[in-house]
Amino acid sequence: MSDEPQQQPGWSPRDPSVPAPDPASHPDDSEATDEAAGTGKKNKEKRPGRTGWRRLVPTWRMLLGAFLLVALLLCGAFVAGYTMVKIPAANDTATAQSNVYLYADGTPLARDGEVNRQNVRLDQIPKPVQRAVLAAEDRGFYGEPAVDPQAMVRAAWNTLTGKGKQSGSTITQQYVKNYYLGQEQTITRKVKEFFIAIKLNRESSKDDILEGYLNTSYFGRNAYGIQAAAQAYYGKDIEALGAPEGAYLASLLNSPNAYDVATHPENRGQALARWNYVLDGMVKEGWLKQADRAKIKFPQPQQAKPASGLSGQRGYIVQAVEDYLTDRNVIDEKTLSTGGYRITTTLEKPRQDAFVKAVTDKVMKKTDKDNKADRNVRVGGASIDPATGNVVALYGGIDYTKQYVSNATRRDFQVGSTFKPFVFTAAVENGSTTQAGAPITPNTMYDGTNKRPVEGSAIPFAPENEDDRSYGQITVRTATDRSVNTVYAQMAVDVGPKKVKDTAVALGIPENTPELNAYPSISLGVATASVLDMTEAYATLANHGKRGAHSLVTKISKNGTDLALPRQETKQVVSRTAADTTTSILQSVVDGGTGAAAKAVGRPAAGKTGTAEEDKAAWFAGYTPDLATVVAVMGADPDTAVQKPLYGALGQRRVNGGGAPAETWAQYTADALKGTEAKTFDLEIEAGAEAPVDPPPSREQPATPPQDGATGGDQDPDGDNGGTATDGGQQQGGQANTGGTDTTGGNPAGGTTGDDATTGDATTGATTDGGADATGGTATGGADTTGGIDNPVGGLLGGGDGGDGNTGGGNRRPAGNGNAPPN
């Protein structure tokens, strides 16, 4: 045997001249060498390690594993939820408690909440009505699963992104919520609803689910179920309804309160849009022929017939409180309707009773059941404490069971000249000037000529004054006293209609008020704000420009748990100077202008009269330093609710804001503040507004003795324009050199006046009582421009159209033709 080492098969000696490889830097070389030497090891190269940011990116294996894990967890959760959540017994909605409403002092005010329901079988509900509901709520009901996850996700996203709260629920889910669960918005309830709906869909037929849904859904007017809704809105059993009525009832499911066109006529446009959506959906689904669809007209629902327990003012108050809570998202209407809530209002019983008594004494007692015009009389009123924003009294109408729509909250009557103060407030707030560049103050001169075209407006506008009366050059203060349309139309243009609107909204008028448009006509009060809206705005003026949104509720609780209410915050929305200067000219309206009847309150007051177009409403809005109140007398047909002029009502040829509304305001305010100290206004007014400045007389005439048997023109103390002063002097008493006063109409020493009319005898200086209703005028002639009264509500014995500066006028003019703009 040789001493030489034996060579292993497949191995060859290393060449000594080649350096040995570094095992550390080439760990795989041995494998490669082995493989090259025929050792049989597979030639496999390792993947390089992940470095840098790539280490943070999960691999596909990780993603797949995570997906499978989540899927497994979801499946497990679904199985667990499906197993654990049982279909419960029906809830107790059918025996819901009543809601209790209390006055501010805790005394009972009203009680409601009896659930109105009558179940019917599905085969009793006409097919067009069933399909109308499906078109509104779930068009794929019969062919789709019990839940729609995609719709739920979409609804949640829209809610989170501010596109409105949406349920995303199918009819099955809604039925589960109505019948088995409740209306609370919680995740727990939503999870239960999800699983119960799936189980119910497996255990019940679609027809059974639809029948249950139609019997448990809430349609407004305290009507649960479609049979109760048919009676509440149309006075018929459900079998008698067709597609038009069915589409309207289906529309109510989306928002029962908002789409009730009888209760909220201002929302008619929205309700019609929803109704058309339902009918168009029926056409799209093949449930209604297009030709039949074209023939369908909107089926106007009947006036509501509330329970007798809500008679008098109680029903109006309950409705206002419900709107207050739901509009501010304190609670939704369906949840509130289930009952059991204890609600303390801001209303004060003594003041509420005082309001009812004032309306009875000054309006309702003057109606005559045999007078056709008196059948149309309606009254709305509201009263707010300016310091707190609390509504202390609310008058909605003669009786909730007789006049269902609240005249305190409706928004379909023009506010007339009660809007004018907002124009002046905007002028002071914005430092506005006239077309000639003069600052607008109470003493700024304007042209009050009738039908004078406004200057500086891209929109032509030449409004009429009340009864086509012209005033010539007058101050803003006098134009406010006499409610001169041409002056305020020009002022609105000088300020800018957009700024006027912004100021009104800042004071408290809702921005979406119908006809609140930034046009020159905004100054005339064509907007249809509610009585409550106007009260809030005037309360802001009374509170020196500080606004706190009105409040109707101080507490709401159920089973001892309080619900959160909106925070009452006060904000300076216009400067104190702007608000207080407005108050100063509104004091003049009460002291000697169209609101003189309000002086009966017996304490310092400010206010403004207003009359809607064609005398369909008469307003008085006023305040003392501690109470703001608005009263409106409206005309509406009791059967059709169509607005009607008030000509001939209350024993008057015309009803103006200075008459019954101002008288009602004075009696109520005096009673409401009885026993409290009479406060004076603490005003900070703009420079140049301290004292009234009137234009000099256009020419002077010597004193002329009165003519035997002659009677002169007088002013109408109840009319919004105030008439023409009998001696030509100003209603504030005139300047010292005119001698005119608002009480005697003459000057004890004779003298001349500012409107080309003569006053009392230079020898005696005495005149009869000018401007009083009883006498109708002074012994001397009226102003040259009119010679007498245009409005017959005032001095019925006064002059007429043809009077001059020396003698009485001719025949008295009849009432206006009703075509003048709102005043």
C-alpha positions in Angstrom: 0.0 0.0 0.0 1.4 3.4 -1.0 2.3 6.0 1.7 0.7 8.8 -0.5 -2.7 10.1 0.7 -5.5 8.5 -1.1 -7.5 10.9 -3.4 -11.1 10.9 -2.6 -13.4 10.4 -5.6 -14.6 13.7 -7.1 -11.9 15.7 -5.2 -8.9 17.4 -6.6 -6.1 19.1 -4.7 -6.0 22.9 -4.5 -3.5 24.8 -6.4 -1.1 26.2 -3.8 -0.6 29.4 -5.9 -4.3 30.4 -5.6 -5.3 32.1 -2.3 -7.7 30.2 -0.2 -11.3 31.7 -0.2 -12.6 33.6 2.8 -15.3 31.5 4.4 -16.8 34.6 6.0 -17.3 36.6 2.8 -18.4 33.6 0.7 -20.4 31.4 2.8 -22.0 29.6 -0.1 -18.8 28.8 -1.9 -18.5 25.5 -0.2 -21.9 24.5 -1.5 -20.9 25.7 -5.0 -17.7 23.7 -4.7 -19.4 20.7 -3.5 -21.9 20.9 -6.3 -19.2 21.4 -8.8 -17.3 18.5 -7.4 -20.3 16.3 -7.9 -21.4 16.0 -4.3 -25.0 16.0 -5.4 -26.1 19.2 -3.5 -28.6 21.4 -5.4 -27.3 24.7 -6.7 -29.6 27.2 -4.9 -28.9 30.9 -4.3 -30.4 32.7 -1.2 -32.6 35.9 -1.7 -30.9 39.0 -0.4 -32.4 40.4 2.8 -34.9 43.4 2.7 -33.4 46.7 3.7 -34.4 50.3 4.2 -38.0 51.4 3.8 -38.9 48.1 2.1 -38.8 46.4 5.6 -41.9 48.5 6.5 -44.0 47.3 3.6 -45.9 44.1 4.4 -45.4 41.1 2.1 -48.2 39.5 0.2 -48.0 36.6 2.6 -48.6 39.0 5.5 -51.5 40.7 3.7 -53.1 37.5 2.8 -52.8 36.3 6.4 -54.3 39.5 7.8 -57.2 39.3 5.4 -57.9 35.8 6.3 -57.7 36.6 10.0 -60.1 39.6 9.7 -62.5 37.5 7.6 -62.4 34.8 10.2 -63.0 37.3 13.0 -65.9 38.8 11.1 -67.4 35.5 10.4 -67.0 34.5 14.0 -68.6 37.8 15.1 -71.5 37.4 12.6 -72.1 33.8 13.9 -71.9 35.0 17.5 -74.2 37.9 16.9 -76.7 35.9 14.9 -76.7 33.3 17.7 -76.9 35.7 20.6 -79.3 38.3 19.4 -82.9 37.0 19.7 -86.0 38.5 18.2 -87.5 40.2 21.3 -91.2 40.9 22.1 -92.8 44.0 20.7 -92.0 47.2 22.4 -94.5 49.3 24.4 -95.0 52.1 21.9 -98.7 51.1 21.6 -99.1 52.1 25.3 -96.8 55.0 25.3 -97.0 57.6 28.1 -98.2 61.2 27.7 -95.8 64.1 27.5 -96.4 66.7 30.3 -95.9 70.4 29.6 -95.4 72.8 32.5 -95.3 76.6 32.9 -92.1 78.2 34.1 -93.2 78.0 37.7 -94.0 74.3 37.4 -97.8 74.5 37.2 -99.4 72.2 34.6 -99.9 73.6 31.1 -100.8 70.7 28.8 -100.7 67.0 28.4 -100.5 65.1 25.1 -99.2 61.8 23.8 -102.1 59.4 23.4 -101.1 57.1 20.6 -103.5 56.9 17.8 -103.3 53.6 16.0 -105.6 51.1 14.2 -104.0 48.1 12.7 -105.1 46.8 9.2 -104.3 43.8 7.1 -102.1 44.3 4.1 -104.9 43.2 1.8 -107.0 46.1 3.1 -104.3 48.6 1.8 -104.7 49.3 -1.9 -101.9 48.2 -4.1 -101.2 51.8 -5.3 -100.7 52.9 -1.7 -98.4 50.0 -0.9 -96.3 50.8 -4.0 -96.2 54.5 -3.1 -94.6 53.6 0.2 -92.1 51.3 -1.5 -91.3 54.0 -4.1 -90.6 56.4 -1.2 -88.7 54.1 1.2 -87.3 50.9 -0.5 -88.0 50.2 -4.1 -86.2 46.9 -4.1 -87.9 45.6 -1.0 -89.3 42.4 -2.5 -86.1 41.4 -4.4 -83.3 42.5 -2.0 -82.0 41.2 1.3 -83.2 42.4 4.7 -80.2 44.7 5.1 -78.2 46.8 2.7 -74.6 47.2 4.0 -73.7 49.5 1.1 -76.5 51.8 1.8 -75.6 51.8 5.5 -72.0 52.7 4.8 -73.2 55.5 2.4 -75.6 56.9 4.9 -73.0 56.9 7.6 -70.5 58.6 5.4 -73.1 61.3 4.4 -73.9 61.9 8.0 -70.2 62.2 9.0 -69.5 64.6 6.1 -72.4 66.9 6.9 -74.7 65.9 4.0 -77.6 65.3 6.3 -78.6 62.5 8.7 -79.6 59.4 6.8 -80.6 56.0 8.1 -79.6 53.8 5.2 -82.2 51.3 6.5 -84.3 49.0 4.5 -88.0 48.7 5.3 -87.2 45.5 7.2 -84.7 47.4 9.4 -87.2 50.2 9.9 -89.9 47.8 11.0 -87.5 46.1 13.4 -86.7 49.6 14.9 -90.4 50.6 15.1 -91.8 47.3 16.4 -89.0 45.6 18.4 -86.5 48.2 19.4 -86.7 52.0 19.8 -85.7 55.3 18.1 -82.5 55.9 20.0 -79.5 56.5 17.9 -76.9 54.1 19.4 -74.5 51.5 18.0 -76.0 48.8 20.2 -79.4 49.4 18.8 -78.1 49.5 15.3 -76.3 46.1 15.8 -79.4 44.5 17.2 -81.4 45.9 14.3 -79.0 44.4 11.9 -79.2 40.8 13.2 -82.9 40.9 14.0 -83.7 42.1 10.5 -81.7 39.2 9.0 -83.5 36.7 11.3 -86.9 38.2 10.7 -86.4 38.1 7.0 -85.8 34.3 7.2 -88.7 33.7 9.5 -91.4 36.0 8.1 -92.7 36.7 4.6 -92.1 40.0 2.9 -95.8 40.7 3.0 -95.9 40.2 6.8 -93.0 42.6 7.2 -94.6 45.3 5.0 -97.9 45.0 6.8 -96.1 45.4 10.2 -94.1 48.4 8.8 -97.3 50.2 7.6 -99.0 49.6 10.9 -96.2 50.9 13.1 -94.8 53.8 11.1 -95.4 57.4 12.4 -97.1 59.8 9.9 -97.4 62.9 12.1 -100.5 64.4 13.7 -100.1 61.7 16.4 -101.1 59.1 13.8 -99.3 55.7 14.1 -100.0 53.4 11.2 -101.4 54.1 7.8 -105.0 53.7 8.7 -104.8 56.4 11.4 -102.9 58.5 8.9 -105.7 58.1 6.3 -108.2 59.4 8.8 -106.0 62.2 10.2 -105.2 63.7 6.8 -108.1 62.7 4.6 -110.9 61.7 6.9 -111.2 58.3 5.1 -110.4 54.7 5.7 -107.3 53.5 4.0 -109.3 51.4 1.5 -110.7 54.6 -0.1 -107.3 56.1 -0.9 -105.5 55.9 -4.2 -102.1 56.7 -5.6 -102.3 60.5 -5.1 -103.1 60.3 -1.4 -100.9 57.3 -0.9 -97.9 59.2 -2.4 -98.5 62.1 0.0 -98.8 59.8 3.1 -95.6 58.0 1.9 -93.9 61.5 1.7 -94.7 62.1 5.3 -92.6 59.1 6.4 -89.5 61.1 5.6 -90.4 64.1 7.7 -94.0 64.1 9.2 -93.8 67.6 10.7 -92.1 69.4 7.9 -94.2 68.0 5.1 -97.6 68.6 6.7 -98.7 71.4 4.3 -101.8 72.3 6.5 -99.7 72.9 9.6 -96.7 74.3 7.8 -97.9 76.0 4.6 -94.5 77.6 4.1 -93.0 74.2 3.4 -95.5 73.4 0.6 -92.8 73.5 -2.0 -90.7 70.9 -0.2 -93.7 68.7 0.4 -94.6 68.8 -3.3 -91.1 68.0 -4.4 -91.2 64.9 -2.2 -94.7 63.9 -3.4 -93.5 64.2 -7.0 -90.4 62.1 -6.2 -92.7 59.3 -5.0 -95.0 59.4 -8.0 -92.0 59.5 -10.5 -90.5 56.5 -8.7 -93.8 54.6 -9.2 -93.6 55.4 -12.9 -89.9 54.3 -13.1 -90.7 51.0 -11.4 -93.6 50.3 -13.7 -96.2 50.7 -11.0 -97.9 53.7 -12.5 -98.5 54.6 -16.2 -97.0 57.9 -17.3 -100.4 59.0 -18.8 -102.1 58.4 -15.5 -99.2 60.2 -13.7 -99.8 63.3 -15.8 -103.4 63.5 -14.7 -102.7 63.4 -11.0 -103.2 66.6 -9.0 -102.0 67.2 -5.5 -104.5 65.9 -2.9 -104.7 68.7 -0.4 -105.1 67.2 3.1 -107.8 68.4 5.4 -107.2 70.6 8.4 -106.0 68.6 11.5 -108.5 67.7 14.1 -106.5 67.7 17.4 -107.7 66.1 20.6 -109.9 68.3 22.7 -107.4 68.2 25.5 -105.3 70.6 23.4 -108.1 73.2 23.2 -107.5 76.9 23.7 -103.9 78.0 23.7 -102.5 74.7 24.9 -102.3 73.1 21.4 -100.5 76.0 19.9 -98.0 76.0 22.7 -97.4 72.2 22.5 -96.9 72.6 18.7 -94.4 75.5 19.2 -92.5 73.6 21.9 -92.3 70.5 19.7 -91.0 72.5 16.8 -88.5 74.2 19.0 -87.1 70.9 20.3 -87.0 69.1 17.0 -85.6 72.0 15.0 -82.7 72.3 17.4 -82.0 68.5 17.3 -82.8 68.2 21.0 -85.0 65.2 20.2 -86.5 63.8 17.0 -90.2 63.9 16.5 -90.7 60.2 16.5 -88.9 59.8 19.8 -90.8 62.7 21.4 -94.1 61.2 20.2 -93.5 58.0 22.2 -94.2 60.0 25.3 -93.0 60.0 28.9 -91.2 63.4 28.7 -91.6 66.2 31.3 -91.1 69.6 29.6 -90.8 72.8 31.5 -91.4 75.9 29.3 -90.4 79.5 29.6 -94.0 80.6 29.5 -95.3 82.5 32.5 -98.9 81.8 33.4 -99.9 85.3 34.5 -98.6 86.8 31.3 -100.1 84.1 29.2 -103.5 84.7 30.7 -103.0 88.5 30.3 -102.4 88.0 26.6 -105.5 86.0 26.1 -107.6 88.6 28.0 -106.1 91.5 25.9 -107.0 89.8 22.6 -110.5 89.0 23.9 -111.1 92.5 25.1 -109.6 94.4 22.1 -110.3 92.1 19.2 -112.7 89.2 19.8 -115.4 91.2 21.6 -115.5 93.5 18.7 -116.4 90.8 16.2 -120.0 90.1 15.1 -121.1 86.7 14.1 -123.4 88.2 11.5 -120.5 90.2 10.0 -118.9 88.2 7.2 -115.6 90.0 7.5 -115.3 89.1 11.2 -115.3 85.4 10.3 -111.9 86.0 8.8 -110.3 87.6 11.8 -107.3 85.8 13.3 -104.8 87.0 15.9 -101.2 86.0 16.6 -99.0 87.3 19.4 -95.7 86.6 21.1 -93.8 88.2 24.0 -90.1 87.9 24.9 -88.0 89.1 27.8 -85.2 91.0 26.0 -82.7 90.3 28.8 -83.0 86.5 28.7 -84.6 85.7 25.3 -87.3 83.7 27.1 -90.7 83.6 25.4 -93.0 84.5 28.3 -96.3 84.4 26.4 -97.6 83.0 23.1 -101.0 83.5 21.5 -101.6 81.2 18.5 -105.3 81.8 17.8 -108.8 81.7 19.1 -108.7 77.9 19.8 -106.4 75.1 18.7 -109.4 72.9 18.0 -111.0 75.5 15.8 -108.0 77.2 14.1 -105.3 74.6 13.9 -102.5 76.7 12.3 -100.7 78.8 14.9 -100.8 82.5 14.0 -97.8 83.1 16.2 -95.4 80.9 14.2 -96.8 80.8 10.6 -94.7 82.4 7.9 -97.1 83.4 5.2 -98.3 87.0 6.0 -96.4 90.1 5.0 -95.0 92.1 8.0 -95.5 95.4 6.3 -94.0 98.5 7.8 -92.9 96.8 11.0 -89.8 95.9 8.8 -88.9 99.6 8.3 -86.9 99.9 11.6 -84.5 97.3 10.3 -83.7 99.5 7.3 -82.8 102.4 9.6 -80.8 100.2 11.9 -78.8 99.0 8.9 -78.2 102.6 7.9 -76.7 103.6 11.3 -74.8 100.3 11.6 -73.1 100.8 8.2 -72.6 104.5 8.4 -74.7 104.9 5.3 -75.3 108.2 3.5 -78.0 109.5 1.1 -77.5 109.9 -2.6 -76.3 113.4 -1.8 -73.7 112.2 0.7 -75.5 113.2 3.9 -75.3 110.8 6.9 -78.5 109.1 7.6 -79.8 110.1 11.0 -83.4 110.6 12.4 -83.2 114.2 11.1 -81.9 113.5 7.6 -84.3 115.0 5.0 -85.9 112.8 2.3 -88.4 113.3 -0.4 -91.7 111.7 0.6 -93.5 112.3 -2.7 -95.9 109.5 -3.7 -94.6 107.1 -6.4 -91.2 108.8 -6.4 -88.8 106.6 -8.3 -85.8 105.5 -6.2 -82.4 106.8 -7.2 -79.2 104.7 -7.5 -81.0 101.3 -8.0 -80.4 99.0 -11.0 -84.0 97.8 -10.4 -86.6 100.4 -11.2 -88.9 101.0 -8.2 -91.5 103.7 -7.5 -93.6 102.6 -4.6 -96.9 104.1 -3.6 -97.5 105.6 -0.1 -100.6 104.6 1.8 -103.6 106.1 0.0 -101.3 107.7 -2.6 -100.4 110.5 -0.1 -97.4 112.8 -0.8 -95.4 114.4 2.0 -92.7 116.4 0.2 -89.4 117.0 2.1 -89.6 115.3 5.5 -87.2 114.0 8.1 -86.5 110.3 8.7 -88.2 110.6 12.1 -91.4 112.0 10.6 -91.3 109.4 7.8 -91.1 106.8 10.4 -94.0 108.3 12.4 -96.1 108.4 9.3 -94.7 105.2 7.7 -93.8 106.8 4.4 -93.0 104.1 1.8 -91.1 106.3 -0.7 -88.6 107.5 2.0 -87.8 104.0 3.2 -87.5 102.6 -0.3 -84.9 105.2 -1.1 -83.2 104.6 2.2 -82.9 100.9 1.5 -81.2 101.7 -1.8 -78.9 104.2 0.0 -77.9 101.5 2.5 -77.9 98.6 0.1 -80.6 95.9 0.1 -78.1 93.2 0.9 -76.9 95.1 4.0 -80.6 95.6 5.0 -81.2 91.9 4.7 -78.0 91.0 6.6 -79.1 93.4 9.5 -82.5 91.9 9.7 -81.1 88.4 9.8 -78.6 89.5 12.5 -81.5 90.9 14.6 -83.4 87.6 14.5 -85.3 87.2 11.2 -84.5 83.7 9.7 -82.4 84.0 6.6 -84.7 81.6 4.8 -87.8 83.7 5.5 -90.0 83.7 2.3 -89.7 86.9 0.2 -86.7 88.1 2.3 -84.9 89.2 -0.9 -82.2 91.8 -1.3 -84.3 94.1 -3.5 -85.4 97.7 -2.9 -88.9 96.4 -2.0 -87.4 94.7 1.1 -88.0 98.0 2.9 -91.8 97.7 2.5 -92.0 94.5 4.5 -93.0 92.0 1.8 -91.2 89.3 3.7 -93.4 86.9 5.6 -91.7 86.4 8.9 -93.7 85.0 11.8 -94.9 86.9 14.7 -92.4 85.1 16.9 -89.5 86.0 14.5 -90.5 89.6 14.6 -90.6 89.6 18.4 -87.1 88.2 18.6 -85.8 90.9 16.3 -87.5 93.7 18.3 -86.3 92.2 21.5 -82.7 92.6 20.1 -83.4 96.3 19.6 -84.8 96.6 23.1 -81.6 94.8 24.4 -79.3 97.5 22.8 -78.3 95.3 19.9 -77.5 92.2 21.9 -79.3 89.1 20.6 -80.0 85.9 22.4 -81.9 83.4 20.3 -85.4 82.9 21.8 -86.0 80.0 24.1 -89.2 78.1 24.8 -87.9 75.3 27.0 -85.8 75.4 30.2 -85.8 71.7 30.9 -86.8 68.3 29.4 -86.4 65.0 31.1 -87.6 61.4 31.0 -87.3 58.9 33.9 -85.2 61.4 35.8 -82.7 61.9 33.0 -82.3 65.4 31.5 -81.7 66.0 27.8 -79.2 68.6 26.8 -80.7 71.9 25.6 -79.1 74.6 23.4 -76.9 77.0 25.3 -78.3 80.4 25.6 -75.6 82.8 24.4 -76.0 86.6 23.9 -74.1 88.3 21.2 -73.8 91.9 20.1 -75.2 91.6 16.6 -75.5 95.4 15.8 -73.9 98.3 17.6 -75.6 99.8 20.6 -75.7 103.1 18.8 -77.6 101.6 15.9 -80.1 99.8 18.1 -80.6 102.7 20.5 -81.0 105.3 17.7 -83.7 103.1 16.2 -85.4 103.0 19.5 -85.4 106.8 19.7 -87.4 107.1 16.5 -89.7 104.3 17.5 -90.5 106.2 20.7 -91.7 109.0 18.5 -94.1 106.6 16.7 -95.7 105.9 20.0 -95.6 109.4 21.3 -97.2 111.1 18.3 -97.2 108.8 15.3 -99.3 106.0 14.0 -98.7 104.0 17.2 -100.2 106.5 19.5 -102.7 104.0 20.9 -99.8 102.2 22.5 -99.4 105.2 24.9 -102.1 103.6 27.0 -99.5 101.3 28.4 -98.6 104.1 30.8 -94.8 103.8 30.6 -92.1 104.6 28.1 -92.5 102.5 25.0 -91.2 102.3 21.4 -92.9 100.6 18.5 -94.0 100.4 14.9 -97.2 99.8 13.0 -97.5 97.8 9.8 -100.1 96.8 7.3 -99.8 94.0 4.7 -100.7 94.4 1.1 -104.5 94.7 0.5 -104.9 95.0 4.3 -104.7 91.3 4.8 -102.8 91.8 8.1 -102.3 94.6 10.6 -99.3 94.6 13.0 -98.0 96.4 16.0 -94.5 95.6 17.1 -93.2 97.3 20.2 -91.3 97.2 23.4 -90.5 98.7 26.8 -87.0 98.4 28.3 -88.0 95.1 29.8 -90.6 93.4 27.5 -90.9 93.0 23.7 -94.2 92.0 22.2 -95.7 91.8 18.7 -99.4 91.5 17.9 -100.9 90.8 14.4 -104.5 90.7 13.3 -104.7 88.6 10.2 -107.4 87.8 7.7 -108.0 84.3 6.5 -111.0 82.3 5.4 -111.9 79.8 8.2 -112.8 77.1 5.7 -110.2 77.4 3.0 -107.5 79.3 4.9 -107.1 81.7 1.9 -105.9 85.1 3.0 -108.6 87.8 3.0 -108.5 91.6 3.3 -109.7 92.9 6.7 -112.0 95.6 5.2 -115.1 96.0 7.3 -113.8 93.8 10.2 -114.1 94.8 13.9 -116.6 97.5 13.1 -114.0 99.5 11.1 -113.8 100.2 7.4 -110.1 99.3 7.6 -108.0 97.6 10.3 -104.6 99.2 10.7 -101.7 98.5 13.0 -102.4 101.6 15.1 -105.9 100.3 16.0 -106.7 96.8 17.5 -103.1 95.5 17.4 -101.7 98.6 19.2 -104.6 98.6 21.7 -104.1 94.9 22.4 -100.3 95.4 22.8 -101.0 98.3 25.3 -103.4 96.3 27.5 -101.3 93.2 27.5 -98.0 95.0 28.3 -99.6 97.1 31.0 -101.0 93.9 32.7 -97.8 91.9 32.2 -95.7 94.6 33.9 -98.2 95.5 36.6 -96.5 96.0 39.9 -93.1 96.6 38.4 -91.2 99.9 38.2 -91.7 101.8 35.0 -88.2 102.0 33.4 -87.0 104.7 31.0 -84.9 103.8 27.9 -81.1 104.2 28.5 -80.1 105.2 25.0 -76.8 105.9 23.3 -77.8 107.5 20.0 -75.8 108.7 17.1 -74.6 112.3 16.8 -77.3 114.6 15.3 -80.2 112.5 16.4 -81.0 114.2 19.7 -83.7 116.6 18.6 -86.2 116.5 15.7 -85.5 119.0 12.9 -88.3 119.7 10.5 -88.2 121.5 7.2 -89.1 125.2 7.1 -92.5 126.1 5.8 -92.5 126.5 2.0 -94.4 129.8 2.5 -96.2 131.5 5.2 -99.7 132.7 5.2 -101.4 135.1 7.7 -103.7 133.7 10.3 -107.2 133.2 9.0 -110.2 133.0 11.3 -112.2 129.8 11.1 -115.1 129.6 8.8 -118.5 129.0 10.2 -119.5 125.4 9.8 -116.2 124.5 8.2 -114.4 121.4 9.2 -110.8 120.6 8.4 -108.9 117.5 7.7 -107.6 115.5 10.5 -105.0 112.7 11.1 -105.9 109.1 11.5 -104.5 108.0 14.8 -104.9 104.4 13.8 -103.7 104.5 10.3 -100.1 103.6 9.5 -99.4 106.8 7.7 -100.9 108.9 10.5 -102.8 111.3 8.2 -101.9 114.9 7.8 -101.6 117.1 10.9 -104.6 119.4 11.0 -102.6 122.6 11.5 -99.7 121.6 9.3 -97.4 121.2 12.3 -95.5 118.0 13.1 -96.9 115.2 15.1 -94.2 115.7 17.6 -95.7 119.1 18.4 -94.0 121.1 15.7 -91.3 123.7 16.1 -91.6 126.8 18.3 -92.3 129.1 15.4 -95.2 127.0 14.1 -97.2 126.6 17.2 -98.6 123.3 16.0 -99.3 120.6 18.5 -100.6 117.1 18.3 -103.3 117.7 20.9 -105.0 120.8 19.9 -104.0 121.2 16.3 -103.6 124.9 16.7 -101.6 127.7 18.3 -103.1 129.8 21.2 -101.6 132.9 19.6 -102.4 132.1 16.0 -99.4 132.0 13.7 -98.5 130.0 10.7 -97.7 126.4 10.1 -95.2 124.3 8.1 -97.6 122.8 5.6 -99.3 125.9 4.1 -102.3 125.6 6.3 -103.6 128.2 8.8 -104.2 127.6 12.4 -106.4 129.0 15.0 -107.9 132.5 15.1 -105.4 135.1 15.8 -107.8 136.7 18.3 -108.9 133.7 20.2 -106.1 131.2 19.2 -108.4 128.4 20.1 -109.3 125.5 17.9 -111.4 122.4 18.4 -109.7 119.1 19.1 -107.8 118.2 16.0 -107.0 114.6 15.1 -109.3 113.0 17.6 -111.7 110.3 16.4 -114.7 111.9 18.1 -114.5 115.3 16.3 -112.6 114.4 13.2 -110.7 117.6 12.8 -110.1 121.2 13.7 -112.2 124.2 12.9 -109.7 125.2 10.2 -108.7 123.7 7.0 -106.4 120.8 6.4 -103.1 120.8 4.6 -102.9 122.0 1.1 -101.8 118.6 -0.3 -104.8 116.7 0.9 -107.2 119.0 2.7 -108.5 116.2 4.8 -108.3 112.6 5.7 -107.7 109.8 3.2 -108.3 107.1 5.6 -111.8 106.9 7.1 -110.8 105.0 10.2 -109.8 108.2 12.0 -111.9 111.3 12.3 -115.1 110.5 10.6 -116.4 114.1 10.7 -113.2 115.6 9.2 -112.7 117.1 5.8 -112.1 115.5 2.4 -110.3 115.6 -0.8 -110.7 119.2 -1.8 -109.7 121.2 1.3 -107.4 124.1 1.2 -105.5 126.1 3.8 -108.6 128.1 4.8 -111.7 126.0 4.6 -112.6 122.4 5.2 -112.4 119.8 2.4 -115.2 118.3 0.4 -116.6 114.8 0.8 -114.6 112.3 2.7 -112.5 109.9 0.6 -113.5 106.3 0.7 -111.2 103.5 1.9 -108.1 102.7 -0.2 -108.5 100.5 -3.2 -106.3 97.8 -1.7 -103.6 98.1 -4.3 -101.1 100.1 -2.3 -97.9 98.2 -1.3 -97.6 96.9 2.3 -97.2 99.7 4.8 
